[in-house]
């Protein structure tokens, strides 16, 4: 059985034009590294903001909140960029 890539493209006749956000063609080999970098950067950035907030405000709950917020925002960005769109 021959497997062919499935693509769904919108045309102007369908009412919507392609946005160009999703990568065209087959997935690249380095997409896994990009996803990992999104996850790590979200955790480091928002975790760092939480750590700084904990340090200056003398609290203990901003670091875990920042880590969770960073993970959730990273997953959201990954789904928006690499989601199937169906």
N, C-alpha and C positions, 0 to 999 in steps of 0.2 A: 504494500500500500504506500503510495507516495503522499508525503505530508507537505502541504504547502502552507506558507504563512497566511494567517487570517488578518485582514486589515479592514477596518471600517472607516471610510472617509466620507465626510459630509461635503456636499456640493452646494453651490449657490441655489440650485433649484430646490433643494431640501429646506431652505430657509436659514441655514446656518453655515458660516464659513469656518474652515479649520482655524483653530487658534494658534497653532504652532508651538504650544507648550510641550507637548509630548515629543520625545525623540523619534525621528523618522526611521523607518527600516528596522532591521533586526537589532536586538539589544547588543550593546557593546560588551566586551569582556570585562571592562573596568567598572561596570555599573555596581557590582558588589562593593567595591572599594568606595564608591561615591555614597552608597547607602550607609556604610559604616562611618564615613566621615560626617555625614549629616547627624547620625546618632551621637557620635562623640562630641561634635561641636555644640549641639544643643545641650547636652549634659554639662559640658565644661563651661559654656557661657552662662546659662541660667543657674547652674550650681555655684559658679563663681559670684554671680550677683547675690545669691542667697547667702553665701559665706560672708561676703562683705557686709550685707545687711545685718547678719547675726553679730558680726564683730562690732559694728558701730552702734547698733541698737540694743546690744546686750540681750538678745533673744536666743532661742534654741530651735525654733521651728521654721525659720526662713530657708535654711540649707536644704532640708528634705522637701520643702515646697518648691524650691528652685529646681531641684533634681527632677521631681515629678513633672513640673511644668516644661522643663527642657526636653524630657523624654516624649511627652505628649505632643509638643510642638514639632519635634523632629519626625515623629511618626506621621503627623498630619502632612508635613511637607513631602515626605516620601510617598505617601498615598496620592497626593495631588500630582506629583511629578510622574510616578511610575504606575499609577493605578490603571486598571484595564479600561476604564471609561465607559463601562456598560451599565 
